[in-house]
Amino acid sequence: MGPLVADGLRAVFGNRFVAFAEDTAYGIQDRVNTWRYRNEPPKTFWEAPTEATLPPPLPSAAEASSSSASVAVAPPFYPAAVQPPFPNVAAKGDGLWTAIPDPAEPNEPPLMYKTLIHPDGRRVFAALAVVAIDRASVGLHLVAGTSEPESPRVPRAERPGQVPAEHHPSLVAAFNGGFKATHGQFGMFLEGKEYLPPKDHACTFVHYKDGRLAVAPWSKLKDAGTDDIRYYRQTPPCLVQDGEVEKQVENIGETGTGWGATVSGETVIRRSALGVSQDGKTLYYAIGDALTAQSLARGMRAVGSQVAAQLDVNYSYPRFLLYAKGTVGPFATTSIIPAVEFTNNQYVTPSPRDFFYLTRERKKNPG
């Protein structure tokens, strides 16, 4: 009911009133939680591993030579090691990567790993789950929702808002997209259609036709045009650039409280983010509770994200779902963190909000 009530209030009182009300409510909740959990251990989302889950060993020389000489044996995917950013609030197992099993191919090397980070030195209840995704084995796709981002340029008939049927057999996971149009009018371009025009200052997640990914303000990308772009989705200002937390995020208390056109960057709330490693081979998705924009950025930097953009926020919208094959098609089985509401046909049936999804495409160039 929360999103429905908030949307109703926005229609009557406007975005600023609702943003103020949300900031006030989340601020009270944060003060209560700070007192409540002051002597508690750090919050966790799953049982902490005692050691990193290592990938399967590479084939021996004899095994490699027995295969076709024209086929290279790709090393198994494994994310870079992580140093927890704040040891004083780190939980046992923070930064250790745990394999996410692929139910469709249990004997193959993992496509994804997960780890937990506590990126706020003042809050033991601020926890961030990060999924590292092998770009050489996974395809990344963007879908416009049936109504969001709202656009006068693309009619409803051209917005199915769901994972297409041809990708049902290879569907691995899906996760939330960006803000609603009313919260900043951030741009989106997909399949040659401009849903909303880009903003120069906005962080822009770009997927090029040759498989490259870029995350940067549009002002740094726009000169190349859109001919080589498969899609882009814009977000509030970038969290991480060149491996460092952006200055406006690091100094958010000094540079202003606005973060997009919704809640403040200092608001302690559920947030999500998307980033890429320096070599472009690893995609990172993150979702966590009790986060500020600053703590989210620090968490993304800690896991090795060279660039990162914030996606949607609030309790109701961020989600990362894993899928299994059913008799009539794929169905969502679990969320990467608990206390996330979803249906088993989420994103397989029409979604009003835009989202990303992942498909199994083993041993290929990143794309």
N, C-alpha and C positions, 0 to 999 in steps of 0.2 A: 504493500500500500504506500510505502514511502515515496517512490517516484511519482505515483499518481497524485498524491497530496502536494508534493513539491511543484509539479507541473501546473496544478490548479492554482496554487498561490502565485506562481510566476505570471499566469495569464491575468490575474487581478492586480497584483502589486509590482510585478516586474522582477528582473533578475537580481538587481541590487538588494532588494528587500530579502529575497530568499537566501542569497549568499550571506547576508548579515546574520540571518536567523540560523543558517547552517554553521557558520563560524562560531556563533555564540554557543550553540548546542554542543558542537564537538569540543569547544574549549572547556566547557563544564565537564564533559565526559573525560577529557584528558586529565584534568585536575583530580577527579575522583580516582581514575586509574593510577595516577602517579602515587597517590596516597595508598590505594588498595594493594598495589603490587610492590611497594617499596622494599619489602623483605622477602619477596618471592624469587624463585629462580627464573631465568629467562624463558620467555614463551617459546614453545616449539609447535610445529605442525605435524610432525611424524616422529617415530622412534629414531633417536640419533644413532648413526652408525659408529662403530668403534674404530673403523679404518675405511679408507677409500675403497670403493668397488673398482677393482682393476679390470681392464678390458681383456678379452681372451688373447692368448699368446699368438704371435704371428706364425704362419705356416713355416715348417722347416724347409731347408734348401731342397731336400728331396721332394717334399710335397709341392713346393713351388715349381720345380723343374718338371714334375709330372703333368702339370697343367699346360695349356696352350701357351707357347712362347710369346704370342702376340697379345696376351691378356696380362696386364700388370696386376700384381697382388697389392691391393690398397691396404694400408695400415688401418687398424680399427680406430674409430673416433674416440677421443678422450679429452675432456676440457682441461685447460691449464689449472695449476694449483692455485688455491685461494688463501690469502692471509686475512683472517677476520679483522675488520677495521677497528673494533673497540674490544680488546680482551676483557675489560671489566664487566661487560654485559654478554660476552659470548657464551653460548651453550656448548655442551659436549657434542662434538661432531660438526660444529659450524665450519663451513668451507669445504667439507669432505663431499665429494661427488658420489651419488648413488644412482645406479642404472635404473632407468624406467623401462620395464620389460615391454616388448612389443608382442601382444598376444597373438598376432597373425603370423609372426616369424620368431618363435621363442629361441630357436637355435642360432639365429644370426646375431652379430654384434649389435649393441644397443644404438638406436637412433638418437636418444636423448638421455641426459642425466639431470639430476636435480640436486640442489644444495640449499642450505639455510644460512642466512646472514642476519646478524643483529646490528643494524647500521646507525643506531642512535645511542650515544654514550650515556644519555640521561634517562632512557626508558627501556627497562628490561622486557616490557610488553610490546615493543616495536619489533616485529619480525618480518623478514623478507624471504620469500621462496623464489629461487631462480632456476629456470630450466635452460640448460645448454643444448642446442639443437645442431645436429650435423648437417650443414648446408649441402654437402656432397651427396647426401642420401635422402634429403627431404625437400620437397617443393613447397614454396611459400606463396599463398594466394590471398588476394583481398576481395571482399564482396561488399557491395553497397547494400545497406538495409532497404527495406521496402519504403521507409519514410525518412531515414537519416543516413547521411546528412541531408537535410531538407534542401531541395534544389528546384528552381523554376525551369531548369534546362533539361532535366531528364524525367520523363513521365513515369508514372507508377508501372505501366505496362512493360517498361524496359528494366525493371528492378525486381527480379525474382527473390532476392534476399536470402538465398540458401545455397548450400554446397551443391553444385551440379551433379546430376546422376552419374556422369561418366567418371567422377572422382570418388564415388561411394566405395568401390572396392579397395581403394588405396588410402582412405581417410585415416589419419593417425590421431590428430588433435585439432582443436579450434580454440581461439581466444578472442577477447574483445578488441574492438577498434578504438576510435577516438571520441571526442566530445560531440554532443548534439550541435547542430548548426547555431542555435540560439546562444551557445556558450562560446562565442569568439569568432564565429563564421570562418573557421579554419578550412583551408582548401582541400579538395580531393579530385583526383584525376584517375580514370580507370577505363581501359578498353577504348581509348580515344575520346572519351567524354569527360568534359570538365563539369563536375557537379557543383563545385564552388571555386571561385578564382583563388589563386594562392596569395598569401600575405608575405611580404618581404621578411618580416621579423620572425615569422613562425618557423619552428623546427619542422623539417620536412623529411619524412621517411620515403626514400625513392627506391623502386625496384626497376632496374634497367632491363631492356630486352636481351642483353647479353649475359644477364645473371648477376651483374654487380649490384651492390646495395650502397646507398649513401644516406647519411643522416646529418643534416646541416640546415642553417637558415636558408630560406629560399633565395635571399639576396646573393648567396654564394653559388647557387646552382642554376639560376634562371637564364644566364647567358647562353647555356647550351641548348635551350629550348626543350620541347617535349617529344621531338621525333624519335628519340631513342628510349623514351620512358614507357615502361609497361604500366606502371601505376605510381601514384604518390598519395600519401595521406599526411596532412599537417596536424601539428599539435601545438601546445604552448611552447615557449622558448626552450631550447635544448637543455638537457640536464648535463650531458657530458660531451666534450669536444676534445679531440687530440689527447685522449686518455686522462683528462683532468675535468673536475667538476667546474662547470661554467661559473664565472665570477658573480654573475647576477643571482645564481642559485646559492653559492657559498656565502654571499653577503645579503641574503634575502631580507633580513631584518632591516638593513640599511637602504636597500634599493626599492623597497615598497612591498606591500603584502599581496598585490594582485598576481594571480597565476592563471592566465587565461581569463575567462569571464565568469568562472564559477567560484569555487572556494579559494581561499587564500593559499599561497605557497607555504605558509606556516601552519595551516590547519592540519591537525593530526587526524588522519583519515585513511581508509583503504585506498591504495593507489596501485597503478600498474605501469609498466614501461617496456620498451623494446630497444635492443641495442645490438651492436655487431663488434666482433673482435677485430684486432688490428689487421690480421691477415685475411679477414673476410670469410673465414671458413666456419665460424661459429656464430649462430644467432642466439641471442639471449632474450628470454621473456621473463619478466619479474612481476610478482604480485605479493602484496603484503599489507598488514594491518598496522594502524597507529603510526603512519608515516607522514613526514613532511616532505616537500619537494626536495629539500636538502638531504635528508636521510636516504631517500630513494636514489638520488644521484650518487651518494657515497657508496651505497650498496652495489650499484651497477658498475662503478669504477673498481670496486674491490674484487669483483668476479672476473674482471678482464675486459669489460666492455669499453672499447676505444671511443665509441660515440653512443649516445642514448637519448631517446625521446620519451616523454611521459605520454601514456595513453589515457584511458578513461579512469575516473576516480569515483569514489562514493561506495557505499556498502553494496549497492544493488547491481552494479554493472560489470566490474572487472571479474573475469573468470578464465581459467584455463582448463579445458575438458579433454579427457582421453576417451577414445572410441574403440569399440570392438565390432566384429562382424556379426550380424544377426541373420535370421532366415529371410527377412524382408528388407535388409539393408543395415547400415551402420547405426549404432546407438551409443550415446554418451554413457560411460560407466562410472567415472569418478572425476572429481575436481582435484587439482594439484594441492589445494589447501582446503581444510574443513570449513563449515559454515558458509558455503556458497550455494545459493539456490539455483537449480537448473532442472530441465526436463530431459528425459532420455532421447528426445528428438530435437534437442536444441541445435540450431543452425542447420539441421538436415531439413527442417521445415522452415517456412519464411520467418525471418527475423526483422523486426522494425529497425534495428541498429546495425551499422556496419561491423564487420568482423574479419579476422584472418583465419585461415585454416592451413593445415599441414598435410601433405600427402607423401606416401612412401615411394621413393624413387631412388633406389639404391645405386651407389657407385656411378655417379655422374658428375659433371662439372656443376658448381654451385649455381642455382637458378631458382 
